[in-house]
Amino acid sequence: MSSSKKDLIERISILIDEKIKEKSIIKGISVGTNMGTNLYSKLDPELDNFSGSQLIASATSFQNIASSLLLQLTKNEISSSYVSVDNYIIIMNIVKDVSGAAILDRNFAELEGINHIQKDFKILMQKIATHIETSDFMEDSFVKISQALPTALSIILTSIEGMPIKSIGLKNMSEPMISSMVSSVSSLTQVMMKSSLDYCIIEGNEAFIIIIQYDPKRILAICLPEQERANMGHHLATIKSIIKKTEEI
């Protein structure tokens, strides 16, 4: 990990730790990039069945699906969303390409008022986004991959659960449906081969798809035209190199 990233995470951790101390109803906060990469998470010991990296990846996917749903039904841009379960409420937000999720004690959160807490959390997210903007930390491998493969017909990053995180070029195709299919390729590989997916090639007459395990929590799928088939090995090496460099930041 580079010194710039260490410094950034330290500044983010201070903001999050202070917020959790200030509000005891907050049981955990996870913050990451809009690609679902966890930057910093602090979770109460009672949340021992939660993983910070899995939480932010799932929350980012949830926000993307919720954003698409709201836009299609109401033509409105999403501001934030929250989900209530038996004992907890999770509020989610994406601010300036920074994704965040906070888990609250449901009983006390409802007494205090969800709207108030959402506004407070958004302010925290804006502060964190400012720290990221003013640092030299760059993690958007998705953009780097799309730039390295300008002929790509479409690219989608999905969680292992099949929830879309980020995509380009899908046009009128259903993002959740494509994500589910991509996730199934990874799952079925595990079933057939008793081993995790490295990459998969699906070939057609006029195009082909590269599906690659981005990391243990995410999968990347890229659709390329037939004329790029001869460069398939080079494209695979390029994608893996970009992912590796991102992990080393």
C-alpha positions as CSV (number, residue, x, y, z in Angstrom):
1,M,0.0,0.0,0.0
2,S,1.4,3.4,-1.0
3,S,2.1,6.1,1.6
4,S,-0.6,8.3,0.0
5,K,-3.2,5.7,0.4
6,K,-2.2,5.0,4.0
7,D,-2.4,8.7,4.8
8,L,-5.9,8.9,3.1
9,I,-7.2,5.9,5.0
10,E,-5.9,7.4,8.3
11,R,-7.8,10.6,7.6
12,I,-10.9,8.7,6.7
13,S,-10.6,6.5,9.8
14,I,-10.4,9.6,12.1
15,L,-13.6,11.0,10.6
16,I,-15.5,7.7,10.9
17,D,-14.2,6.9,14.4
18,E,-15.3,10.3,15.7
19,K,-18.7,10.0,14.1
20,I,-19.3,6.5,15.8
21,K,-18.1,7.9,19.2
22,E,-20.5,10.9,18.7
23,K,-23.5,8.7,17.8
24,S,-23.9,5.5,19.8
25,I,-26.8,4.4,17.6
26,I,-24.3,3.8,14.7
27,K,-23.1,0.3,15.0
28,G,-20.8,0.4,12.0
29,I,-19.7,2.4,9.0
30,S,-18.0,1.2,5.8
31,V,-16.7,3.5,3.1
32,G,-15.3,2.6,-0.3
33,T,-15.1,3.6,-4.0
34,N,-18.0,3.6,-6.4
35,M,-16.5,0.3,-7.7
36,G,-17.3,-1.3,-4.3
37,T,-13.6,-1.4,-3.1
38,N,-13.5,-1.1,0.7
39,L,-11.3,1.8,1.9
40,Y,-12.1,1.7,5.7
41,S,-14.7,0.0,7.8
42,K,-15.4,0.1,11.5
43,L,-18.0,-2.4,12.8
44,D,-19.2,-3.0,16.3
45,P,-18.2,-6.5,17.7
46,E,-21.9,-7.4,17.7
47,L,-21.8,-7.3,13.9
48,D,-19.3,-10.2,13.8
49,N,-21.2,-11.8,10.9
50,F,-20.6,-8.7,8.7
51,S,-17.5,-8.1,6.6
52,G,-16.5,-4.5,5.7
53,S,-15.5,-5.4,2.2
54,Q,-18.6,-7.4,1.5
55,L,-20.8,-4.7,3.1
56,I,-19.5,-1.9,0.9
57,A,-19.6,-4.0,-2.3
58,S,-23.2,-5.0,-1.6
59,A,-24.2,-1.5,-0.6
60,T,-22.7,0.0,-3.8
61,S,-24.5,-2.6,-5.9
62,F,-27.8,-1.9,-4.0
63,Q,-27.4,1.9,-4.6
64,N,-26.9,1.3,-8.3
65,I,-29.9,-0.9,-8.6
66,A,-32.0,1.5,-6.5
67,S,-30.8,4.4,-8.7
68,S,-31.8,2.6,-11.9
69,L,-35.2,1.7,-10.4
70,L,-36.0,5.2,-9.2
71,L,-34.9,6.7,-12.5
72,Q,-37.0,4.4,-14.6
73,L,-40.1,4.7,-12.4
74,T,-40.0,8.4,-11.5
75,K,-37.3,10.0,-13.7
76,N,-35.6,11.3,-10.5
77,E,-32.0,11.0,-9.5
78,I,-31.3,9.0,-6.3
79,S,-30.2,10.9,-3.2
80,S,-29.9,8.0,-0.7
81,S,-31.7,4.8,0.5
82,Y,-32.1,2.8,3.6
83,V,-33.2,-0.7,4.5
84,S,-34.8,-1.8,7.7
85,V,-34.6,-5.3,9.2
86,D,-35.4,-6.8,12.6
87,N,-32.7,-5.0,14.7
88,Y,-30.9,-2.8,12.3
89,I,-31.3,-0.1,9.7
90,I,-28.6,0.3,7.0
91,I,-28.4,3.7,5.2
92,M,-26.5,4.0,1.9
93,N,-25.2,6.8,-0.1
94,I,-22.9,7.6,-3.0
95,V,-21.3,11.0,-3.0
96,K,-18.8,12.1,-5.7
97,D,-17.9,8.5,-6.6
98,V,-17.5,7.6,-2.9
99,S,-19.8,4.9,-1.6
100,G,-20.8,4.6,2.0
101,A,-23.0,2.5,4.3
102,A,-23.9,2.9,8.0
103,I,-25.6,0.3,10.2
104,L,-27.8,1.7,12.9
105,D,-29.6,0.4,15.9
106,R,-33.1,0.3,14.6
107,N,-35.0,1.2,17.8
108,F,-32.9,4.3,18.6
109,A,-32.6,5.4,15.0
110,E,-36.4,5.4,14.5
111,L,-36.7,7.5,17.7
112,E,-34.2,10.0,16.6
113,G,-35.5,10.2,13.0
114,I,-34.1,8.5,9.9
115,N,-34.1,11.7,7.9
116,H,-31.9,13.5,10.4
117,I,-29.4,10.7,10.5
118,Q,-29.3,10.5,6.7
119,K,-28.5,14.2,6.4
120,D,-25.8,13.8,9.0
121,F,-24.3,10.8,7.2
122,K,-24.4,12.6,3.9
123,I,-22.3,15.4,5.5
124,L,-19.8,12.8,6.7
125,M,-19.7,11.3,3.2
126,Q,-19.1,14.8,1.6
127,K,-16.1,15.3,4.0
128,I,-14.6,11.9,3.1
129,A,-15.2,12.7,-0.7
130,T,-13.3,15.9,-0.3
131,H,-10.3,14.1,1.3
132,I,-10.3,11.7,-1.6
133,E,-10.5,14.4,-4.2
134,T,-7.6,16.3,-2.7
135,S,-5.4,13.3,-2.4
136,D,-3.4,11.6,-5.2
137,F,-5.2,8.3,-4.6
138,M,-6.7,6.9,-7.8
139,E,-8.5,3.5,-8.0
140,D,-10.7,3.6,-11.0
141,S,-9.4,0.6,-12.8
142,F,-12.7,0.4,-14.6
143,V,-11.9,3.6,-16.5
144,K,-8.4,2.4,-17.1
145,I,-9.6,-0.9,-18.5
146,S,-12.2,0.8,-20.8
147,Q,-9.5,3.2,-22.0
148,A,-7.1,0.2,-22.7
149,L,-9.9,-1.6,-24.6
150,P,-11.5,1.2,-26.7
151,T,-13.2,-1.3,-29.0
152,A,-15.1,-3.0,-26.2
153,L,-18.8,-3.2,-26.9
154,S,-19.7,-3.3,-23.2
155,I,-18.1,-3.8,-19.8
156,I,-19.7,-4.7,-16.5
157,L,-18.4,-5.1,-13.0
158,T,-20.6,-7.2,-10.7
159,S,-20.5,-8.6,-7.2
160,I,-20.2,-12.4,-6.7
161,E,-23.9,-12.3,-5.6
162,G,-24.8,-11.1,-9.1
163,M,-25.5,-7.4,-8.2
164,P,-24.3,-4.8,-10.7
165,I,-21.7,-2.3,-9.5
166,K,-20.6,-0.4,-12.6
167,S,-21.2,-0.8,-16.4
168,I,-20.8,0.9,-19.8
169,G,-22.3,0.1,-23.2
170,L,-25.2,-2.1,-22.0
171,K,-27.7,0.3,-23.8
172,N,-31.2,-1.2,-23.3
173,M,-30.0,-4.4,-21.7
174,S,-31.0,-5.1,-18.1
175,E,-28.0,-4.5,-15.8
176,P,-29.3,-6.8,-13.0
177,M,-30.0,-9.6,-15.5
178,I,-26.6,-9.4,-17.1
179,S,-25.0,-9.2,-13.7
180,S,-26.8,-12.3,-12.6
181,M,-25.6,-14.2,-15.7
182,V,-22.0,-13.2,-15.1
183,S,-22.2,-14.2,-11.5
184,S,-23.6,-17.6,-12.5
185,V,-20.6,-18.3,-14.7
186,S,-18.3,-17.9,-11.7
187,S,-20.6,-20.0,-9.4
188,L,-21.0,-22.8,-12.0
189,T,-17.2,-22.9,-12.5
190,Q,-16.8,-23.5,-8.8
191,V,-19.4,-26.3,-9.0
192,M,-17.9,-28.0,-12.1
193,M,-14.2,-27.6,-11.3
194,K,-14.2,-27.4,-7.5
195,S,-12.0,-24.3,-7.9
196,S,-12.4,-20.6,-8.2
197,L,-12.7,-18.9,-11.6
198,D,-9.7,-17.3,-13.1
199,Y,-11.2,-16.3,-16.4
200,C,-13.7,-17.6,-19.0
201,I,-14.0,-17.0,-22.7
202,I,-17.5,-17.2,-24.3
203,E,-17.1,-17.2,-28.1
204,G,-19.7,-16.2,-30.8
205,N,-19.5,-15.7,-34.5
206,E,-19.2,-11.9,-34.4
207,A,-18.1,-11.2,-30.8
208,F,-16.7,-12.8,-27.7
209,I,-16.9,-12.2,-23.9
210,I,-14.1,-12.3,-21.4
211,I,-15.2,-13.0,-17.8
212,I,-12.5,-12.5,-15.2
213,Q,-12.5,-12.8,-11.5
214,Y,-11.6,-9.2,-10.5
215,D,-11.1,-10.2,-6.8
216,P,-12.8,-12.6,-4.4
217,K,-15.9,-10.3,-4.2
218,R,-16.3,-9.0,-7.8
219,I,-16.3,-10.3,-11.4
220,L,-15.6,-8.3,-14.5
221,A,-17.1,-9.1,-18.0
222,I,-16.0,-7.5,-21.2
223,C,-17.6,-8.0,-24.6
224,L,-15.3,-7.4,-27.6
225,P,-15.9,-7.6,-31.4
226,E,-14.6,-10.5,-33.5
227,Q,-11.7,-8.5,-34.9
228,E,-10.1,-8.4,-31.4
229,R,-10.0,-12.2,-31.2
230,A,-6.4,-12.4,-32.4
231,N,-5.5,-10.0,-29.5
232,M,-7.3,-12.0,-26.8
233,G,-4.2,-13.1,-24.9
234,H,-2.9,-9.5,-25.0
235,H,-6.2,-8.2,-23.7
236,L,-6.3,-10.7,-20.8
237,A,-2.7,-9.7,-19.8
238,T,-3.6,-6.0,-20.0
239,I,-6.7,-6.4,-17.8
240,K,-4.9,-8.5,-15.2
241,S,-2.0,-6.0,-15.1
242,I,-4.4,-3.1,-14.5
243,I,-6.2,-5.0,-11.7
244,K,-2.9,-5.9,-10.1
245,K,-1.6,-2.3,-10.2
246,T,-4.8,-1.1,-8.6
247,E,-4.4,-3.6,-5.8
248,E,-0.9,-2.3,-5.2
249,I,-1.9,1.4,-4.9
